[in-house]
């Protein structure tokens, strides 16, 4: 008797990470993939485009009761959440619904840099609330972090060839943070889906934390590759560790005074990312191993991730895109 194909339900399929995951799952032809959408998204062009590919969409209000969400998740083997950062806590009800529906593996929205569970990043702490809820109800899980994307980790060059891919949001694209020597785990956004497709079908990763690794590079190494590939000398700015700490302190103070303003929280996220990566130096394989992560380089030695050099060549050739450009254009 043939083994049934696992049913995967993906939340957030139209986002940057979710789109990569969707493509990665479909490319394997090993999963029966459906997407979970909110009622407000039913008529969105991005959703319609997915449905036109023959992928079924289930509709559910994420603020609905556990009972209603259980119905929406029934028949799901693997649930993957790529929900936006502002909606992370909606996953608490989804966790309880997944438990009631008999979901065999719940993949919460992680997909960020390696960091301690508390004290370094507010964003991480909110994600950890969901992980704790998963463990409290005894739901099988896999947490997948990806370091930082190549797509938001490269500099511009004097010729302007990379400007379109840098976009308007990355004002510090040419800034060296601290001493520039902090090693950082980086993953090409397109590889995230390929990694996830391998990870969620692997019994070794059940009830484990996993980190995907495309390359481990410092900012100095990133700039060196960019200069070598482009043949251009890059003008670098700099910000000291002390300045980073001061900016983070100011962001936290502002947030404490205006916590009802969503942008104050965003600035905390931004400076905590910078502080964690470049001052604390959390986002590196050695610290991931200390925290108990499995490393995809050990799990899948046959996996060939896109190299940073190849990615940057694509940028210079006009073949890349600024992340989130669909959201802001």
N, C-alpha and C positions, 0 to 999 in steps of 0.2 A: 504493500500500500504506500503510495507516494506521500511524502511529508507535506502538509499544507503550507502554502506560502504565508509568511507572517503578515498580518494586517498592521500597517503603520498609519497612525493618525498624527498629522503635523499641524501644529498651531503656529501661525506667523509666517506662512509660506510665501507671502508677498514682500517680506522685509529682506534686508541685505543678507543676513545669516540664514534666514528661512529659505530664501531662494536657492542659495548654495546647497542647503541640505536637501531640498526637493530634487534638484538636479542630480545630486550624488546618489540618492536612493533610487531614482528612476534609472540611472545609468547601469545599475547592477542587474536589473530585471529579477531581483531576488525578493522583492517586497511588493505587496499589494498596498499601494499608497492612496490615502485619502487626506483631505485637508479639513481643518476645523476653522470656521469663520464666524464672526459676529453677524447678527441681523443687519447692522449698518453697512456691512461690507458686501452684501449679496450682489449688488449691482455695480461694484467697482470694476473697471476695465481689467485690472490685474487679476482679479478673481475669475472673471469671465474667460480670460486668456488661458488660465490653468484648466478650467472646466472644458474648454474646447479641445484640450489634449486628451480628453477622456477620463480625467481625474475627478472623482466625486467629491463634492463639498458637503460636509455636515454643518448645520447652522445651530449655534447655541449662544445664549447670552452668558457671558462669563460671570456675571453677578447673580445668576440664577441659583436655585437651591441645589444642594447635593443630589437630591433625587432626580431633578431635571438633567443635571450634568451627567449623572450616572447613565441615563438613557442615551445621551449623546455619545458616551464613550464605550457603550456595550459592544462587544465583538472586537475590540481593539487588543492586539497583542503588545504593541510598542507605541507608547505615546511620547511625542517629542515636542517640547515647547521652545519656540523661538520668539516668545512674547516680548514686547518692548519694555524698556527699563522702567517706564512710568506705571506699568501695570503688573509688576512682578508679584505683588501680594494676592492678585486674583488666583494665583496658582494654588493657594491653600485649599480652596474649595475643590479645585480640579484634582488635587492629591487625594482627597477623601472620596471623590467620585470615582477616581481610577481604582482605588482600593475596593470599593463596592462593586465596580464593574469587572473585577478580576484581571485588570491590566497586568501583564507579565513583566514589563519593564517601563519605568517612568524616567524620561530624560528631561529634567527641569532646565529652565533657561539659565545656563551658566555662560559658556562661550566668551569668557573674558581672560584677563591676565591672572597669573598665579599670585595669590596674596593670602595672608593669614585670615582666618575666619572672622576676626574681630579686631578693631582698633586702627586699621590702616585705610579702609575704604568703606564708605557708607553703602555704596552699591553692592559690594561683597556681602555686607552684613544683611542686607535685605534678601539677597539670594540664599544666604545661610539660614534665614528663617524658613524658607521653603524646604531646604535640605533637612532641617530638624523636624519639620512637619512630616516629611516622607518617612524618616526613621521612627517617629513617634507612632505612626499607624502601621509600620512594618511593611511598607510597599517596596517591592524590588526596584532598584534604581541604577542609573549610571550618570555621574556628573562629568561633563566634558568641558574643559577649558582649552583655549586656543592661543594664549599669548596675545600679541597685538598683530593686527593685519599688516601685511606688506603695503596694502593700499592706503594706509595712513602713517607710513613709516619711512617716507622717502623725501629727499629735498628737491627743490626746483633748480634749474640751471640757467646761467645767464642768457642763453639763446631763447629762452621761453618755451622750449619744446615740451616741458613737463607741466607748464602752468595749468593747462586744461584739466589735468588729472589731479593736481594739488587741490583745485577748487577754491571756493571762497571761505571755507570754514577753518582751514589750517593756517592760521596766522604765524605759527611757529615752525613751519616746515623746514626752515634753514637754521634752526636754533640747536646748538649743542647744550645739553642739560648737564649741569655739574661738570665732572671731568671728562664726560663722553666715553668712558670706558666700561660703563655698566653693561654686562651681557643681558640681552633680552630675547626671550622666545618669540619668534615671529612665524606666522602662517599666512600663506596666500588665501584670501577669502574664497577663491574657487576650490581650494583643497579642503576646506572645512567639510563640505558635503561628502566628498570622497572618504575622508577620515570617518565621519559619522556613520556612513553606510557600513564600513568595516566594523566599527566599535559596537554598534547596537546588535550585530549578529554574532558577537563573540561572547561565549559563556565566561571567559576569563575576566571580562570587564563588568560582570554583574555585581552590583553593590560595591562598586569601586569608583574612585576618581581617576580620570584619564586626562593627560595633557597632550595635545597635538603639537608637533614640532616640525616646521618647515626648515627653518634655520635658526641658529643662535648667533646674534650679531650685536655688537655695540654700535652706538651712533657713529663713532669714528670709522668703524668698518663699513657701515652703510654709506657714509659719505665717500669713503675710499672707492667702493664699488661704483658709485654713481659717477665719480670723476673718471674712473678708468673706462667705463662703458661709454660715457658721453664725450670724453676727450676735452672736457671743459673744467676750468678751475671754479669751484663753487665758493661763493661768498658766504661765510658762516657768521651767525650771530651767537651769542652765548648768554647763559643765565647760570648763576652760581647756585650751589646747594642751599646756601643761606637765603638767597632771594626766593627760591622755590618754597622753602619752609615759611618765609614771611607771607608769600602770596597765599599759601594754603591756610595759614592762620587767619588772614584777612577774609578769605572765603568762608571759613567756618564761623567767624564772628558775624559776618553779614547774614549767613543762613540762620543763625540763632536768633537774629533780630527780625528777619523777614521770611520765616519758614513757610509762609503761605504763598510766597512768590516762587513758582517752579524754577525760574532761571537761577535763583540763588543756589538751589540744590545742584543744578547742572554745573555751575562753576566749582562747587565742592568736588563733584565727580572728576572734573577735568584736572584740578590741581592734585587730587589724591592719586589719580592715575600717574601723573608726572612724578610725584613724590615717591610712590611705591616702586615705580620702575627704575628711577634714576638716583634717588637718594637712599632709600631702603634696599634697593636692588633685590626685590622679591621675585621678579618675573624671570627666573633662570632655572635650568634643569636641576641643579643641586638642591635648591630650596623646594622645588616641586617634589623631589624624591623624599626629602625630609618630612614633608606634609603627607606623604603616603600616596602620591600620584603614580599611576602606571604611565610609562613613556611609550608613545607610539613607535619610536625608533626601535625599541626592544620588542614590542608586540608584533610589528609588521615590517621586518627588515626588507621585504620585497617592495614595499611602497616607495615610489619615487615622487616626492613632493616637488612642486615647481620651485626652482631656485630663485633667490632674490635677484640675481644677475639677469636671468631670463625675464623676470617680471619687469625689471627696469628698462631692459631693451624694448619691451612692448610699450612701455610708457613713452619712450623717445620716438617710437614709430607711430604714435598716435592711436594705439590699439587698446588703451586702458580707459577707465572711466572713474570719475570722482565718486566715492561712496556717498549715498544719500542724495545724489543729484536729482533723483525722481521726486524726492520729498520736498526739495527746496526750489524746484523749477516748475 
